[in-house]
């Protein structure tokens, strides 16, 4: 504590007897403790530490447990000796403010303890905490959690220095695209043309000594797998209902975390059916993916942001005839369970820098709300709640088809049919753009026969594959088709 006791005591600064009597006359609490005499020095020190590790408090020496003023004998060196005993047996040293005053004609000592900044104070090598009006020894788990919380920034994998990484390993093009999108989605105010070290610092992707973090490489590295072989994603489409079925498609995706999400999303949409129907009074057909796109994106973002990057495991997408599973290495953080994920809960991201980047570009929701929204989106889609579970050393999210669609859609829509239909639609889009580079999305809807959402989705896939790009603004710009088409 920063306030040292004064010697000799300054009685002009002592507390008013009237207010002190009022406190003594109430009862002990989380912030008030009574001790009858200085002979209980060990308990006094433990209580001082407990106050420091909680929210601070005031200890009265010379008052019985019943709140009766007994008084203590105060000699020349009493206060100095007490202060030294407290300092000698606490780590870091606690130096509370101590005053002496008379109540009912008897002298008592009042010890005021401030709340410790990191709440990791020890009394004779042991941590204590205040629980109600009792002082108890802190559990090993609670003390370790406090230590981890104090050093969480340094301990988080994504905040640690990426060994061997240099500024040349960071892609300016990726950062530029990220800032532009983050500015559009969430109003991020960073100049994309600033020096790369300055941008990384603003994004909190450098350490205190200005070194590049693991998150910087995972998000914007030219070749993240050069540093982290495990930072890839495996996507598989199985025929049937388990992993023994035929693999009709398999991809290993290696790129930065943002691109991993986008390409995993593309893989999923290439392998799940889209329900289409005609509504009376509407010219265009109505379309709906088997699983809600927002929930898919949120689950992928969670898998990449919350995975354990120290594990050699990979994030996986497994698509079966009746369900889809998204796996990520690593279990839930301490304090969270699969049950609490569906309730209001604290946000404890394993890799907060990656989670924040996904939030900026709206690939993930506000921290602490993503799993709740996944549940809500699935219910609104007419599906059962997704299943959250821990399997071995992994965390898994499972989306299931509505029971009545499992067999019908598998029979009617095979992988080859879906891919063939989408290829045909994209071909129409490219042909229309070649004939009229200024064509608008609504005009493309009329040509292709898809909804605006369907056309925009196909355009995004074409852009991701490098077959199409937009030149200039949305209004006044034009499309360019790759020369390879």
N, C-alpha and C positions, 0 to 999 in steps of 0.2 A: 504494500500500500504506500501511497506517496506522502501521507501525512504522518510525521513522526510525533511521538508524545513530547510534550514540552516539560522541562525540568528547571526550577521547581514548578509545580502546577500553577496555572494562572486562574485563580478562583474567580476573577472578574468575567471569565468566559464560560463558567460552569452553567449547566442547564438550570432552568427555573424549577424550583422544588415542586411547584403546583402541578406543572405538566408532567414531571417525572412521577409524582405520586399517582397521577391518573393512569399512566402506563403500567406501573407496578401493580396497581389495583385491579387490572383487567385479568389477563391470563397469558401464558406462554403461547407462542404462535410460530409460524414459519420464519418470522423475522425477529422474534423476541425470546430470550432464554434467561432463566434465573439460576444463579449458583450461590449457595449459602456462604462459601468461604474459599480462600485461596488454596486450601489444601487439595482441592479438586483441580489442580493445575493441568493434569493430562486431559480431563474432560473439557476444561476451558479451551485448551489449544485445539482439540478436535472440533468443538463448536465453532471456534473462529474460522477454521478451515472449511467447515460445512457451510457457513454463511458466505465465505468467499467463493465457493463452488456453486452457490445457488444464486440468490439475488441480493446478497448482503444482509446485514441484520445488526441487532444491538444486544449485547450481553451485559447483565447486571450482576456484579459480584457483591454479595452481602445481602441477598434476598433469597428466602427459602422457596422451595417448590410450591408452597401454598401462597406465595406472594407476600409473605410477612417480612418486613425489613429487620434483619438481624444485625447488619453493620459489619465492618471488618476493621481490623487494627491497621492503621496506615503509618508506616515509619518513614524515615528519611529516604531510604532506597527502595521502598516497596514498588512503586510504579516503574522505576528504571529496571528493577530485577524482573518484574512481570513482562515488560516489553522485550527484554533480552531472552527470556525463556521462550516466548512466542516466536521470536525471530530465529532462534537456534534450532527449533524443532519443526519449522515449516520450510517447504521448498516448492516454489520460490518463496523467499522470505516475505512474511506478512508483517506489516508495521501499522496496525490500526491506531486510530485516535483514541486516547484514553483520558478520561476526566474523573475527578473526585468531587463528590457533592454530599451535602447532609440532607437526609430525609428523616423526619421524626427525631431529629437530634442525633442521628447515627450516620457515620460516613460509609458510603458505598462507592464502588468503582464502576463506571460506565464505559464499556468497550464498544466503539462503533466500527463496524467492518464493512468495507466497500466490496461490491461484487468484483470478482477477478475477471480480467479481460478474456482469458481462454478457459477459465474454470477447471484448471488442472493442478490445483494446489494440494500438496501432501502434508500430512501431520505425522512425523516420525516414519516417513516412508509409505504411509497409507492415505488413500483419498477418502474424504468424507463428504456427505451431501445432506442437505436439509430436506426432510420429508414430513410435511405437516409441522408439528411442534417437536419432532424427534430428530436427533442426529444419528445417521447410520453410515456404516462403511459402504462406499460405492462398490458395486460388483465389478469383477474383472472385465466382463463384456461391456459394461457401461463406460468404464474408464478407457478401454481400448477404442470404443466408438468415438469418444471425445477427442482422443489423440488423432484418429483418422479424420475426423471432421476439421480439426485445426489444420491438418496438412493435406486436405482433400485436393486442393489445386495442384500441389506438387505430386500427389499420389495418383491422380487420374491419368490413365495411360495417354489420352489424347493431349494432355497439357505438358507432357514430358518432352524433353529434347529429342528430336529425331537424329540419332547418331549417324554422322556422315553426310547428312543432308545439307545442301548449300542453296543459295537463292536461285542458282541456275537450274535447280531441280523443280522449281515452281513454274507453272504455266501462266504467263500473263493473260493469254487468251481465255483460259478457264476462269481466272479471277475477274476479268473484264465482263464476261457473260454473267457471272454470278452477281456482281454488283448491279449491273443493269436490271436483272430480274428482281433482285432484292429491293431495289429502289422502287420498281413498279409495284411489287406486291406489298411491301411493308414500309416503304419510305426510308430505306437505308441511305444515310447521308455521308457517302464517301466518294471522293473523286476517283473514278476508275483509271485516270491517267497519272495518278500520283506514283511515286516510286514504290516498287514492290515491298521493300522493308517497311515503309510507312503504312501501306495498306494492311499488311499482315499484322502490324502492331495495333492498328485501329480495330481489327477483327479479333484481337486478343489471341493471335496464333503464333506469337513469339514468347520466349521465356523472359525472365527478368534481365538476363544478360544478352538479350536480343538474338537468341538462337531459334531456329525453326522448330516448331513443335510437330509431334506425330500427326496431329489433326490437320496441320497445314499441308502435309504431304498426302494424307489420305483424301483430302478434299480437292486439292489443286495441283497435286504432283503430276509431272509429265509421265512418270512411270512409277506409280505407287507400289507395284509388286516388286520393284527393285529393292525396296526396303522391307516390305511386308508381303511375303509369299501367300500368307493366309487371307489377305484382303481381297479375295475374289468371291464370286457368287456362282453357285451351280444351280441350274434350272433343268428339271426333268419332267417329261410328260409320260406317265405310265398308262398302259392300257389295262383296265381292270380296277381292282380295289386295294391292291397292296404292292409293295416293292418287288414282288416276284413276277409281276406282269411285264409284258414286253415294253421296252423303252422306245416309244415312237419318235421322241426327240430329246436331245441332250445338249446342253450348252454350258461351257465354262466361260464366264464373263470376267475379264480382267480390265479394270479401269479405276478411275477415282470413284469415291463413294456416291457422288451425285449421279454419275453416268451409270454406275451399277444399278441404282434404283430405276433409272429411266429404261435401261435395257431389260431389266427383269420385268418391269411393267409391260414392255412390248412383247416379251415372251409369253406372259400370262394372257394377254389379249389375243395372241395368235393361237391360243390353245383352249380358250373357253368359249362356249357358244354365246351368240347374241340373239336373244329372242326378238322376233319382228312380227308386227301385226298391223292391220289397217283399221283405223277408227272411223266410224261413220262421220261424214262431214269434213274429213281432213284428206287433202290430196296426197301428202307424203306419208309413208309408212312410219310407224312408231317402233323404236328400238330400245332394247334394254339388255345390258350385259348380265351374265349369270350371277356375278357377285358385284357389289357396289364398288365402283372405281375409287371413290374416296377412301373406303375402308382398306382396299388393296394397297393404295399408296401409303397410308398411315402405318399399316402393318410392316411394309417394306422399310419405311423410314425408321421405325422402331427397331427392327432387326439389325439394321446397319449402325444405328446410333447407340444401341444398348448392348451390342455384342461384346464379348471378351476378346480383345485383339491380342491378348497374350496366349490365347488358345490357338492350336494349329488347325482347329476346325474351320469350316466355311459356312457362310450363310447359304441356305438352300431353299429353293422353291420346288415343291413336289405337287404335281397335278394328277389327280386320279379321276376315275369316272364319276365318283360321287362326292368328291371333296377336294380342297386345296390346302396344303400345309406350308407354312413359312417357318423355317427353323433358324435359330441363331445360337452360336456357342455362348455359354454363360447362363447362370441362373439369375433369379430376381435378386435385387439388392436387399440387404438386411432391412427388415421393417415392412416389406411388401410381400403379399401372398397373392395367389391366383384369384382368391375371393375379393380382396381389396381392390384389385384392378378394375372391377366393375362398379366400384363405389368412388366417392370423393376421396382422393388420396394424395399424399405428398409426391412431388416430382423428384426422383432420385436418378437422374440420367447417369449411366456408366461412363459415357463420353460426352460431357456437356457442350464442348465446343462443336462437335459434329451435330448434336441435337439442335444447337442454336442456329447453325448454318441451314439446316433443313427448315427450321421455323422461318428464317428470313425470306426464303424463296417459296414459302407456303407449301412445302412438301410434307410438313408436319404441323399439327395443331399446337396450341398453347401448351406449354409443359404441364403435365399432370392431368390433361383432359383427353389425350389421344385414345386410350383404351375405352373410355366411357363412350366416346363418339363412334368408335368402331362397332360397339354393341348396338348403339342407337341406329346407325346407318343400316346394319344388317336387319334389324327388326323392321325398319321402315321399308326395306327391300322385299319383305315377305319371307325372310330367312330366319332360321333359329339363331340363337345367340352363338357367336364364335366361341370356340373352346380355347382357353388359355391353360397351359400345363407345362410342367417341368418334366422332361424325359432325360434321364441320365444327367449329363452335364450340359444339356441344351434347354432352351425355352422354345415352345412351339405354339403357334396360333393356327387353328384349324377352322376353315370356312366350309360349311356343308350346303349342298344343294337342297332346295325344298324337296321333301320326300316324293311328291307326285311328279317331279321332273327328272328324277335320277335315271330311270330306264328309258323314258320317252325321248329325252334329248340325246342320250347316248346313241340310240338307234337312228334317230333322224339326222344327226349332225356329226359326221366324222371329221377328223383333223384335216384330211385332204380336201373335203368339201368346203370347210371354212376357209382354209388358206386359198383355195382356188377362187372363192367368191371375193375375198379381199384383194387378191392380186388383180382380178378383173376390175374392181372398183378403182383401185389406184391407177390402173392403166387408163381408165376413162378420165380420171382427174389430170393425169399428165398430158393426154391428148388434147383435152380442152384448154389447158394452159399453153401448150405449144401454139395453138391456133389464136389464143388471145391472152397474152401475158398479163394484161390488166384485169382479167376476169375476177369477180368478187366471189366470196364464199356462198352467198345466197344464189348466185348464178350457177355455181358448181353444184349446189344441191339439186337444182332443177335438171341439170345435165346428167348427173350420176344417179339421182333417185334416192339419195340418203338424206337424213336429217342434218341440221347444221352441226350437231355434235359428232355425227358419223363422219362428215367431211373433214372437220377439224382434227379428229383423231387420225384419219388416214394421212392428212397433210403432215401431222407431227411425225408419223412413222416414216414418211418419205424424206422429211428433213433430217431425221435421225440417221437414216441410211445414206445420206449425202446425195440423194437423187433430186432434191428440190431445195431452193433457198429463196428467201424474200429479200428483195433489194429495195431499200428506202422505207418510208413509213407506211402504216396501214392504209392511209389515204394518200394517193398520189404515187405510191410505189408500184412495183411490178414483180412478177415471178420469173425465176430463171430455172430451167430444167437442165440437169447435168448432161454434158455432151455424150456420156456413156449410155444414155437412154435412147 
